[in-house]
Amino acid sequence: MQTRTTDAAQFQRASDQSLLVYLGQRITLEAHERVRKLLRLLERKPIAGVRNLNPAYCSILVSFDALKLNHRDLEEILRGYLDRLDATPIPKGRELQIPTCYGGEFGPDLHEVAALHGITPAQVIELHASVSYIVYFLGFVPGFAYLGELPEALATPRLDSPRRSTPPGSVGIAGKQTGVYPFATPGGWRLIGRTPIPMFRPGRKVVSFLSIGDRVRFTPISAARFATMENA
């Protein structure tokens, strides 16, 4: 695929009807904020012919109607938006807590994660709950937020073979990421806990519990507290 670079971004043709706009090459807060700024501009002043916007860690995939736009014209339009990034404010994300019961039936991989790093399960919990995570973007399934970054001491590879089903609310880690499964879906992240808070809430105006730009902390709770919250 052809790639074109400007001072502000890098463009790559992802398909005949989509264009990737890279706003950085590494996962950084600066790249994340640039993604949010461009997303905000495009949502406030939509481009005719653009069908969908899919943000990621350092990029936005822009899907368009090929009968109304082509890659080169879309690039030119987007350059105008990029020129306005520095002057674009973005709202401060919410600060949220996700109560989590770690280990046991709720976190079947907790002991293995501890063993991989040569620490105790209690230290894994302490490390995981010690960080304020940024919601970089949502994807995979509705309501699944990619949160980063894990403490370096917890960076852990995915499972060799994904589970066929992961219980809703499962808190997993993979690489330097953590996240919560909103549905019972296949998944290859290592499960260390579970939350009673629904991540996807159909019927509400805002269906996802988390939004891009939010900051999240995981707070340990007991199994009894989990049951109380789940049944509330």
C-alpha positions in Angstrom: 0.0 0.0 0.0 1.2 3.5 -0.8 2.3 5.6 2.2 2.5 9.4 2.1 4.0 11.5 4.9 3.5 15.1 6.0 5.0 17.0 8.9 1.8 16.3 10.9 0.9 12.8 9.9 1.4 9.7 7.7 -1.2 8.5 5.3 -1.6 4.9 4.1 -4.2 3.5 1.8 -5.7 0.6 3.8 -8.2 -0.5 1.0 -10.0 1.0 -2.0 -12.4 2.6 0.5 -10.3 3.5 3.5 -7.4 5.6 4.5 -5.2 5.2 7.6 -4.0 8.4 9.2 -1.0 7.8 11.6 -0.5 10.5 14.2 2.5 8.8 15.8 4.5 5.5 15.5 4.5 4.6 19.2 1.9 4.4 22.0 2.4 7.7 23.7 0.1 10.2 25.5 1.0 12.8 22.8 -0.1 10.5 20.0 -3.3 9.6 21.9 -4.2 13.2 22.3 -3.6 13.9 18.6 -5.9 11.1 17.8 -8.5 12.5 20.1 -8.2 16.0 18.6 -8.5 14.8 15.0 -11.5 12.6 16.0 -13.2 15.5 17.7 -12.7 17.8 14.7 -14.0 15.1 12.3 -17.0 14.5 14.5 -17.8 18.2 14.9 -17.4 18.9 11.2 -18.0 15.7 9.2 -16.5 15.2 5.8 -19.1 14.4 3.1 -18.6 10.9 1.9 -16.9 9.6 5.1 -18.7 6.6 6.4 -16.9 5.6 9.6 -14.0 6.6 11.9 -12.1 3.9 13.8 -9.5 5.3 16.2 -6.6 3.2 17.5 -3.5 3.8 19.7 -1.8 6.1 17.2 -4.1 6.2 14.2 -7.6 6.7 12.8 -8.9 4.5 10.0 -11.2 6.7 7.8 -13.7 4.7 5.7 -15.3 6.5 2.8 -17.7 6.2 -0.1 -15.6 5.6 -3.2 -18.3 7.2 -5.3 -17.9 10.5 -3.5 -14.2 10.6 -2.4 -10.9 9.2 -3.4 -7.7 8.8 -1.4 -5.9 11.8 -2.7 -8.8 14.2 -2.2 -9.5 12.9 1.3 -5.8 13.4 2.1 -6.0 17.0 1.0 -9.1 17.6 3.1 -7.6 15.9 6.1 -4.5 18.1 5.9 -6.7 21.1 6.6 -8.0 19.4 9.7 -4.5 18.5 10.8 -3.4 22.2 10.6 -6.0 22.9 13.3 -4.9 20.2 15.8 -2.8 22.4 18.0 -5.6 24.8 18.5 -8.2 22.2 19.2 -9.1 21.6 22.9 -10.2 18.2 24.0 -12.4 17.6 27.0 -10.8 16.1 30.1 -11.7 12.4 30.4 -13.6 11.1 33.3 -11.9 9.4 36.2 -13.6 6.1 36.9 -13.1 3.1 39.1 -13.7 -0.6 38.2 -14.2 -2.7 41.3 -12.6 -6.1 40.6 -12.5 -9.4 42.4 -9.1 -11.0 41.7 -8.1 -14.6 41.5 -10.0 -17.8 42.1 -12.9 -18.5 39.7 -12.8 -14.8 38.8 -9.2 -14.7 37.7 -8.1 -18.2 36.6 -4.7 -17.0 35.2 -3.6 -15.0 38.3 -1.3 -17.6 39.7 0.3 -18.3 36.3 0.9 -14.6 35.7 2.5 -14.4 39.1 4.7 -17.4 38.4 5.8 -16.0 35.0 7.1 -12.9 36.7 8.5 -14.5 39.9 6.2 -12.6 42.2 3.2 -13.5 44.4 -0.5 -13.2 43.3 -0.9 -10.5 45.9 1.9 -8.5 44.2 0.2 -8.9 40.8 -3.0 -7.5 42.2 -1.1 -4.6 43.9 0.7 -3.7 40.7 -2.4 -4.0 38.5 -4.4 -1.8 40.9 -1.6 0.8 41.3 -2.0 2.5 37.9 -4.4 5.0 36.4 -5.0 3.6 32.9 -6.0 5.6 29.8 -8.8 4.4 27.6 -7.0 4.6 24.3 -9.8 3.3 22.1 -12.7 0.9 21.9 -12.8 -2.1 19.6 -12.9 -5.9 19.2 -16.5 -6.0 20.4 -18.8 -3.1 21.5 -17.8 -1.9 25.0 -14.3 -3.4 25.0 -11.8 -0.7 25.9 -8.1 -1.0 25.4 -6.4 0.4 28.5 -2.8 1.2 28.9 -0.2 0.9 30.0 0.4 -1.9 32.4 3.4 -1.6 34.8 6.4 -3.0 33.0 6.7 -5.7 35.7 3.3 -7.1 34.5 3.8 -7.1 30.8 2.7 -10.6 29.8 2.1 -12.4 26.5 -1.3 -13.6 25.4 -2.3 -17.2 25.9 -0.9 -19.7 23.4 -4.4 -20.9 22.6 -7.4 -18.5 23.1 -10.3 -19.6 25.3 -13.5 -20.5 23.4 -15.5 -18.4 25.9 -14.5 -15.7 28.4 -17.1 -14.7 31.1 -18.5 -11.2 30.9 -16.7 -8.7 33.1 -13.4 -10.7 33.0 -10.4 -8.4 33.5 -7.5 -9.5 31.3 -4.0 -8.5 30.5 -2.0 -8.9 27.3 1.4 -7.3 26.5 1.2 -3.9 28.1 -2.5 -3.7 27.9 -5.4 -4.5 30.2 -9.1 -4.6 29.5 -12.5 -5.9 30.5 -14.5 -8.3 28.3 -18.1 -7.0 28.0 -19.5 -10.2 26.6 -18.9 -14.0 26.7 -16.6 -14.1 23.8 -13.5 -16.1 22.7 -10.4 -14.4 24.0 -6.7 -14.9 24.4 -5.9 -12.4 27.2 -4.8 -13.7 30.6 -7.7 -13.4 33.1 -6.7 -12.1 36.5 -10.1 -10.9 37.9 -13.7 -10.0 37.1 -15.9 -6.9 37.7 -19.6 -6.8 38.4 -19.9 -3.5 36.5 -21.4 -4.0 33.0 -19.1 -2.6 30.3 -21.9 -2.6 27.6 -25.3 -1.3 28.6 -27.8 -1.6 25.8 -30.9 0.6 26.2 -28.9 3.5 27.5 -28.0 6.7 25.6 -24.3 5.9 26.1 -24.1 2.2 25.8 -20.4 1.8 26.7 -19.3 2.3 30.4 -15.9 3.6 29.2 -15.1 6.2 26.6 -11.9 7.2 24.8 -9.9 9.5 27.0 -11.3 8.3 30.3 -8.9 7.3 33.1 -9.5 4.1 35.0 -8.3 2.5 38.2 -9.1 -1.0 39.2 -10.1 -1.4 42.9 -9.8 -4.8 44.6 -13.1 -6.2 46.2 -14.0 -9.4 47.9 -16.1 -12.2 46.4 -18.9 -11.2 48.9 -18.8 -7.6 47.7 -18.8 -8.8 44.1 -22.0 -10.9 44.7 -23.7 -7.9 46.4 -22.9 -5.5 43.6 -23.8 -8.1 40.9 -27.2 -8.6 42.5 -27.9 -5.0 43.2 
